[in-house]
Amino acid sequence: MIQSAIPPAVHVIVAIIPIVGITFGAVIIFFYLLWRHHEIKLQIKTGSFVHKNFNFEAFSLLTGLILTGVGSILTAVFGILNGFSYAILGGLIPAAIGLCLLAFYKIYPEFHKKS
């Protein structure tokens, strides 16, 4: 068996990189949410707050289509490369979530009521 010439410190540094990235991402998201919260509080105090409606219909359709497409492609690629193994879950999970969102879009009666 061939011994690796990579020092152990390299493995530690490579293992720390995702931890640092996730930590920085979490800190940035936290401070964005805190800033947004204070901004909304001040808008409510001054009376200039306008509530934005979120379009769940478009979100459900778009996200469902994207996840179904990505999940189907990943499932096909992992199936071709590795055969039927646990790697195929990397494509089946987003495909299943996408199909569920598309089913939600189709079944939910509030989306189909005309206002």
N, C-alpha and C positions, 0 to 999 in steps of 0.2 A: 504494500500500500504506500502511496506517495504522501509524504508529509507536506502540509501546507506551509509556505514560507511567510504567511501573513501573521504579523504579531497579534497577540490577544487584545491589545489596546484598540486596534482597528475594529474588532468585533464590538467592543464596548461603545465606541463612538458611533458606529453604524446603528446600534441598538438604541442609542439615546436620541438620534435625529428625529424619529417619529414622535417620541414623547415630547420633545421640545416643540415640534410643530403643532401638535395637538394642544399643548398648553398655551402657546401663543395665540392660536386660533380661538380657544375658549376665552382667553382674556380679552381679545379684540371684540368678540361677540358680546361678552358681558358688558363692556364699557359702551358699546353701541346701543344695547338695549337700555342701559341706565341713562344715557344721553337722550335717547328717544322718549323715555318715560318722563324725564324732566321737561323736555320740550313740549310734550302733550299737556303736562300739568300747567305750564305757563300759558299755553294757548287756551286752555279751559278757563284760567283765571282772567285772561284778557278778553274772552268771548270770541276769539278768532278761530276756534277749533272747528274743523269740518270733518265729519266722520266719512271715511272712505269705505264704500261697500266692496266686499271681496266677491268676485264672480266664481263661485264654486263650480258652476256648470262648465265654464271654460277650463278651469284648473283641473277638474276631474277628467275631462276629455283629453286635454293636452298631455297631462302627466301619464294617463293611461296609455295613450298611443306611444309616447316616448319610451316608457318602461317596457311595454310589450315588445316594441321593436328591438331595443337594446338587449332585453332578456332572450329574445328568440335568436338573435345573432350570436350572443355569448353561448347559449346552449348548443347551437350548431357547431361553433368553433371548438368548444371544450369537448363535445361529443366526438368530433373528428380527430382531435389531437390525442385525447386521453381515453376514449371509449367511455363506457358507462362507469364513472367513478364519482367520488365526492366532489370533484372539481366542477361537475355539471350543475351542482347547486348554485354556483356563481351566476349561472344564466337562468335557471329555473325560478329562483326566488324573485328577481325583478320581473320576469315574465308573468308569474302568478300575481304579483302585486298590480301590474299593469292590467291584466285581465279582470281583476277584482274592481279596479277603478272604472274600467269600461263598463262592467256589469252594473256598477253603482250609477253611472251616468245614464244607462239605458233603463234601469228599473225605478229609480227614485222619481216619484210622481211630481214633486215640486218643480223639477226642471222642465216639465212638459206643459205646465199651466201657462197659458198666455195671459199677460197682465194688461 
